[in-house]
Amino acid sequence: MGFIDGKSAPVIIMIIVINMINGLVNALTKKVLDGGINHMIIATYRLGISTFFLLPIAYFWERNTRPKLTTSISFQLFVSGLFGASLMQYFYLLGLSYTSATLGSAFWGTLPAITFILALIFRFEKLSVKTKAGYGVVLGAMISLAGALILTLYQGIPLSNPHEHATISHIQKGHENWIKGCFLLSLGVIFFSSWMLIQAKVNVSYPCPYSGTVILSVFGTLQCALLSLIKTRHVEDWILRDKLTIITVIIAV
C-alpha cells in the first residue's frame, strides 16, 4: 500500500466498502427474488423507507434555504424519479432475477463508462483523445464495456452434470433467460446513467439535495407501486413475512 498517498487512501477505502455493500445487497436481493417476490414491491419499500428517514432531515436542515417548488421543478423531479428510481429498478431487478448477483454487480461496474458515453452524446462533456487523460478515459470505458459483453456471452459451465438435473431444452431456456437478463440489466444501468445527467440539471434549479431526494423518492415510490401492478394485484403480496426479505429491504435502502 506504499504507492497510495494519504489523500487517496480514504477515497479508495470508501470505494472498496461501497462495492462490498453493493455486492452484499445484490446477493441478498437475488436470494429474495428467487423466492418469487414481485421485484417492484422490493423497490417500493426501499424508496418508501428512505423517504421516511430523509423527510425530517430535509425539513429541518433545509427549511431556511429551500426555494419555492414550482411546477417546472416538480416535473423535473418526477422525470428524475422515473429514470433514477422507478425504471432503473424495474429493469435492473428484473434482470437480476434472470441472471446472478455476480453479473448484476459486474454490470453495475459499467455505470461510469455508460454515463461518460451518454455525457458525450448529449454534450455534457468534451473529450480530447490527444491527451493522456482522454485516452485513459476512452480505454477504461472500452475495457469496462468489453468485460460486460464477455460476461453476457459466456454464462459459464455448470458445476454439476447437466444431464442429471436438466434436459437440453431446460439448458437452452436458461441460456435465453441469461441473455434476456443481461439486456434488462443493461437497460437498468442506462436509465441510472441518464438519471445522473438529469439530476445534474435538477440540482442547478433546485439546489437542496435532501429535499430534492425526498420529493424524488415520493414520486419514485408511487411509480414503483404502479409498476408492481404489472405482475400482481394481490394485497397479500405486500405483506413481508420472511425475515430475510425484511432484512434485505432495510439493508438495500
N, C-alpha and C positions, 0 to 999 in steps of 0.2 A: 504493500500500500504506500511505499515511499514516493511513488510517482504522483500521488494525489495530494494536492496542497490543502491547506486548512480551509480555504474559501469554498472549494468544490466538494469537499468531503460531506458536509451536511446535505447538499443537493443530491449527491449520489446515494446516500443512505435513504433519503426520502423517496427517491425513485425505486430503490430496491424494495422498501417497505410497501409502497403503493402497488407494485407489481405482485408482491406476495399476497396482499389483501385481495387484489383483483383475481388472482388465481384461486384463492380460497372461496371467494364469492361465486366464481364460475363453477367450481366443483360442487358446492352445495346446491346452487341453483339447478345444475344438471341433474343431480340426485332427486331433487323435488319434482322437476319436470317429468322425469321418468316415472314418477308416481301417478301421473295423469292429471295434475292440476292445470287449470287454464293459465297460460303464461301471462295473460293480461291482468289476471287477478293479482298475481305477484307484483306486477308493475304498478297497479293502482294502489295497493297497500304501501309500497315503497314511497311513492310520491305523497300519499296522504300522511304518512308518519313524518316524513321530512318537513312537510308543510306545518304540521302541528308543533314541531320543535323549533322551527325557524321563525314562526309568527311572532312570539313575544320578543325575540331578539330584534327582528325588523322593526317592530312597533316602537320599542323604547330607544334603540340605538340610532334610528334614522328619523325620528319623529320631527326633529327640528330642521332637517336638511332635505327631506323628501319633497321633490317637486310635484306639481299637480299632475294627476293621472288623466291624461287626455284620451280621447277615442283613438287617436293615431298610435299612441304609445301602447294602449291596451291591445290593439290589433297586432302590433309588433311582438308583444309578449305572447299573444295567442299563437302566432306563427312560430315563434321561438319554442314554445312548449310543444307544438305539434311536431316539429322536426327533432328537437333535442330530447324530448321525454317520451312522447307517445309513439310515433312511427319508428323511432330508433329502437325502443324496447320491443315493439311489436315484431319487427323483423329479426332483431338480434336474438331475442329469447326463443322465437320460433325456430330460427336456425340452430340454436344451441340444442334444442330438443331433438333435432335430426342428426347432430354430429357428436362432438365431445367437448369437455371442458378445456382440454388442451388446445383444440383447434379454435375454440372461442377466444382464448387468451392470445393465440397467435394472430388471429385476425384483428384483435384489438390493438396489437402492436403495429399494424399498418396505419393507424389513425394519423400520426404525424405526416406520413407520406401522402395520404389521400387529401388531408387538409391543405398541404402545400400545393398539390396539383390543382385543387379547386380554387385556391387563392390566386394562382397564376391565371387560370381560365377567366375568372371574374375580375382580374386585375387589382386584387387587393395587395399583391406583392409583385416586385420586379426581380428578375434573375439575370445574372450575367455568368455564363459558363466559362468566361475567360479568367475569372478569379478562382483561387483555390477554394474559397468558401462556397461559391456557386457550384463548382464541380463536385465538391463533397456532398452538398445537399442533393444534387441530382443522383449521384452514385448511391447515397443512402436510401433514397426513395425507390430506386430500381431494385436494390437488394431486398428491401422490405416487401415490395410487391411480388418479387420473384419467389420469395420464401412462402408467401401465402398461396401462390399459384401451385407450387410444388406440393404443399400440404393438401390442396384441393384435388389434384390429380392422383396423388398417391395416398390411398387410405391406409395402407399397411397390411401386413399379413396377419391372419387370425392366430390367436395364441393357442388354440386347440384345433383338432382335426375338424374341418368344416362338415365332412360327410357324417360325422357322428351327431351333429346337433342341428344341421340345417340342410335343406335341399339347395340345388343350384338356383332355383327361382328366388329363394329367400336371400341368397347371397347377392344376386343381381338387384333385387329390391333394395337391399341395404346399401349397395353402391349408388343407386339412383337417389336414395334419401340423403346420402352423403353429399353428392353434388348439389342437390337442392338446398341442403342446409348451408353449404358454403356460399351459395348465391344469396341466400337470405342474410347470412352473417355479413357479407359484403355490403348489402343494402343498408343494414343497420349502422355499419361504420360510416357509410357515405352520408346518411342522414345526420349522424352526430358531427361529422366534419362540416357539413353545411350549417349545422346549428352554431358552430363556433364562429363562422363568418357572420351569421345573422346576429348573434349575441354581441359581437364586437360593435355592430352598428347600434344595437339597442342600448348598450352601455353608454354611448355618447349622448343619446336623447334622454335616458333615464339613469343617471349615474348613482344608483342606490342598489348595491349588489344584493343585500339581504331582502329588501322589499321586492326587488325585481324577481329574485328567486322564488319568493313566496307566491307572488302572482302567477309566475310561470308554472309553479308546481300545482297551484289550484286548477289552472287550465289543463295541465297535463293529467291530473287526477280524473277530471271529468271526461277527458278524451279517452283515457285508458279504460275507464268504466264502460264507455260506449263501445269501444273496440272489443271488449270482452264479450259483448253480446253476439259477436260473430260465431263464437264457438259454443257458448252455453248461456241459457237464460234462467237457470235454476238458482233460487236464492240460497239454497243449502250449500251450493258450491263455494259460497263466500265465507263459510264458517271454517276457520282453520283449526283443525283438531290435532293434527300431527305436530309434535314438539319440534321436529327438525324443520318443518315448513315455517313455523313461527320464528325460530332462531334465524333461519336463512333470510326471511323478510327483514328482520331487525338489523342483521349484520349488513345486508345489501343496501340499506338506506344511506 
